[in-house]
Amino acid sequence: MLLDSASLYFRAYFGVPDSLKAPDGTPVNAVRGLLDFVATLSAQYEPTSIVACWDDDWRPQWRVDLLPSYKAHRVVEETAGVDVEETPDTLAPQVPIIADALELLGIPVVGAPAAEADDVIGTLVHRWDGPIDVVTGDRDLFQVVDDARDVRVLYTARGVGKHDVVDAAWVRAKYAIEPQQYVDFAVMRGDASDGLPGVAGIGEKTAATLLADFGDLDGILAAAADDSSSLRPRVRQSILDSSDYIRNAREVVKVRPDLDLDAPQTLAPLSDGEVEAFAEFGKRWGLGGAADRVLATRHPRS
């Protein structure tokens, strides 16, 4: 089970009241919410390994160089040459607490230089034999769905308790495309949340039709350059006008499969000492029942 950590802790933050605080007054709503997510998913799916995939760089410069608008609307300031993401004041101090909690539970927190959590997920999916469940609220990760390798996405847009199990049939039913076409589909449709403008005049239905007719963006670009193709004049011109964007955005949306990461290890039972350490951590931060519930999935006898 690969956790898109930031996607989950943002959801936890906005879904759990920020009146929940540690004894020292630090808000812990995101911590408690995320631990409940892990407990719920662990109990339901019983994963043999869990990895908390981390944004070591939420807006890598190589992606910005290809597409300057990439996540630009989320930047609140630049400090020492590093873009700072807009994050609620009461969430920021909880992020290191979340990382510590996961590590104490024996769940590795894994990131990589110049890489987002999506890239960590892409690499581990590429290197790790299935079955694999990717937990995220990010549609871009539909690109890793692969029935042949038993790779699914547990999509949390409607909430962790009401998550969708996304396989190839789900993607086909939702978008009329195959999962391996999702990157090209997203590039054409655009995504305001990531600063992807899309191709003018091309929405989801037109993008799906173009992919059905021409296979992928290479085929679509070739058809646009061919005056004898079946493309409508307006669509042809939009694609030609956006050809540089299309080529660059395609690389931006793709997740990397080639980070230097070790294969995840099988979850080992927590020792009595580790259980005690996590229980003390829970008391220190006022994590209450969330700590008990997640600990029960990692140490059923506790």
N, C-alpha and C positions, 0 to 999 in steps of 0.2 A: 504494500500500500504506500503510494507516494503522495504526500500532502503538499499542496500548493499553500505554503504556510501563510503568506501575507493575505491571500484571498480569504483564508479561513479566519485569521485573527481580525481583519477588518469586519467581516461578517459578524463575528462574535461581539466586537466592540459596539456595533450599531444595534445588535439584537438583544443585548443584556444591559439592564440599567446601570449607569455609571455611579449610582449611589452605593454600589458594592465596593467596599474599601478594605484595605489591610489595616491592622492595628495602628500603623503609623500614619494612616490617612491616604496612602497611595491607592488610587483606583485600581481595581483588579477585575473589572467586569470582562475585559477581553481575555484575561488569563483563565478565569473560571469558565467562560463560554467555550474557549478552544479546548480545554481539558474535557468538557462535557461532549464536544464533538468527537474527540478521539475515543472517549469511552463508548459512545453510541456506535460509532463505526467499527471499533474493535470487537464489540460484543456481537454485532450483526454479521461481520465478515470473517472474523478470526484470522487476520493476516499472520503469516509466518515471519514477515519483516515489515517494519514501518520506517520510512525515512521522511523527516521534515525538510523539504526542499526550500532553500532560502534565497532571497534576493541579496547576494553580496553587492550587486550593482543593479539598481532598479531601472536605470536608464543608461545602458552601456554606450560609450562614445561611438563605437563602431556602428551602432544602429542609428544614432543621431547623425553621423556623417552621411549615411545613406538617405535618411529622411529627417530633416531638421524638425519637422512638426511632431515627431514621435514623442508622445507623452509631454510635450512642451507645456500644455495647459496645467500640468500638475506641479511644475517647478515653482517654488515660492522664493527661493534665493539660491545663490551660488556661494559656497564657502570653500576656500582653498582650492578652487577649480572643480569642486564637486557639486553637482546639482542636488539640492535638498527637496525631497518630495513633501507635498502638502499632507500633513498628518495631524489629526486632532491632538491638542496639547495633552489631553489625558490618556491618549493611546501610546504616545512615544515612550514614556517611562515603563510601560508594560511589556514592550517587545523583548528587552533582555531578560525579564522575568519569565516570559514564555519560553525562551530558548533554554534557560536554566532548568525549568520544569521538565521539558522534554528530555534533556540530557539525563536528568536524575531518573527518569522513567526508562532509561536505556534506549531511547529513540534518538538516533543521531540527527544532528542539525547540519545539513550539507549545503554548502554554497561553493562558488568558484569565482576567481577574478574575472571581471568584465562580463559577468553572466547573471542572468535572471533565474529565478526559480524554474521558469518554464524550460530553460536550457538544461538545468540539472535533471528535470523530469525527462526531457527528450533524450539525454545521454543514457540515463538509467534504463529507460524503456528500450533503447537500442541495444544495450549490452546485457540486459537481464532477461532470462527466459520467463515466460508467463506461467501462471496467470498474474496479471498486474492490474490493480485498480488505482487510477489517478483521481484524487479528490480535489475538486476545484470549482470555482464559480466563473472561470474564464473560458469563453467559447473557443479561443484560439487553440486550446489543447485538444479539441476534437480531432486535430490532425494526427494525433498519435493512436487513435482508435484502430485496432487491427484484430479482426475476428480470428484470423489464421494463427495469430500468436497469443490470443486470449488476453488482449489489452482493452480495457474499458475505461470510461470516465464516469465517476460518480459526481454528477453535476449538481451543485448546491444552490443554484439560482433561486429556487423556491424554498430554500432552507435545508439544513442537513437532515432533519427528520422527514422531509418530503423530497429528497434528492431523486433525480432521474438517473437510471442506469443506461448510459449511452454506449450503444454498440453500433455496428454499421447499419442495421435496420432502422435504428432510431434516427441516425443522421439522414438516411434516405427519406424517411417519412417526414422529417422536419424541413429539410432543405432541397430534396430531390437531387442530391449529389452523393458521391462516395466520400468517405473520410479522407482519402488521399488527395481529394480535390479541394479540401477545405481551405488551405492556404490561398489558392488562386481565387476561390470564391470570396474570401474575406478581403483580399486586395481590391477586387472590383467593387464589392459592396461598400467597403470602408467601415471604419469603426471610430466614432467620435471619442470614445473613452480612451483610445490609444493614440489619438491624433492622426488616424489614417483617413485622408479625405475621400478615398474611393475614386471611381471613374465617373465623371459627370453623366447623369442620365441612366446609370446602370444600378438598379436595385437588386434585391435578392432573386426575384423571378427571372429577370433578364440574365443575371450572372449564371444562374442554374441552367437556363436554356443554352447559353453560349458554351458552357462546359459540356453539356449533353451533345451539342453539335460538333464541337472542335476538340474536346478532350482535356485541354489544359491551356494555360496562358500562352505557351509557345504556339500552339495551334491557332489560338485566337489572334495573336499578333500577326501570324503568317496570313490568316484570312483577311485581316485589316489591310495588309499590304498588297493583297491580290484583288484587283478591281473586278474580277470575274466571280468572286466568292458571293455567298448568299447573304452577307451582312447588309443590314439596312444602312443607308447613307449616314444617318445621324449617329448610329452606334459605331460605324466604321471611323468616323471623324473623331468621336470621343476617345476611342481606343488609340488612334494615331496621336492625338494631342497629349495623351497620358502615357505614352510608351516609356518614357524615362521613369516616371513614377512607378509604373507597373513593375519594371525590372528591379528597381531598388526596393520597393515595398515587399516584393516577394521574398527577398533575402531577410528583410526585417521581421516578417511574420513567422518565417520558418524557425522552429526550435533547433538548437544545435544538438547534434548527436555525438560530439567528439570531445567533450570536456575530459580532463584528466581526473577521473574519479574512480574510487574503488567500488567494487560490487558490494551491495548491502549485505550485512550479516544477518543470519537468522536471530530472531528475538530470543534472548536467553532469559530464563526466569530470574527475577530479582532475588538477591540474597536477603536474609533477614536484616542485615546492616543497611542495604539499599532501601528496603521498605521503611526502616526507621528514619533514614535520612530524608526520604520524601515526605513522610508524615510530619517531621519537624519543619520542613520547608512549607508544607501546607498550613501549619499553625502560624508560622512566622508571617505569611502573607494573607492569612485569613481566607483560605480557599474553600473551607467548609466541605459540603457534600461533593463538590466537583472533584476535590482531591481524593475522597474516598471512592467515588465511582470509577475514576480512571485507574486508581491503584488496584481495584478489584479485577480489572481486566488484565493487568500485568502481573498480579500476584493473587490468584483466586482464593488462596487460603487466608488472605489478610482480613 
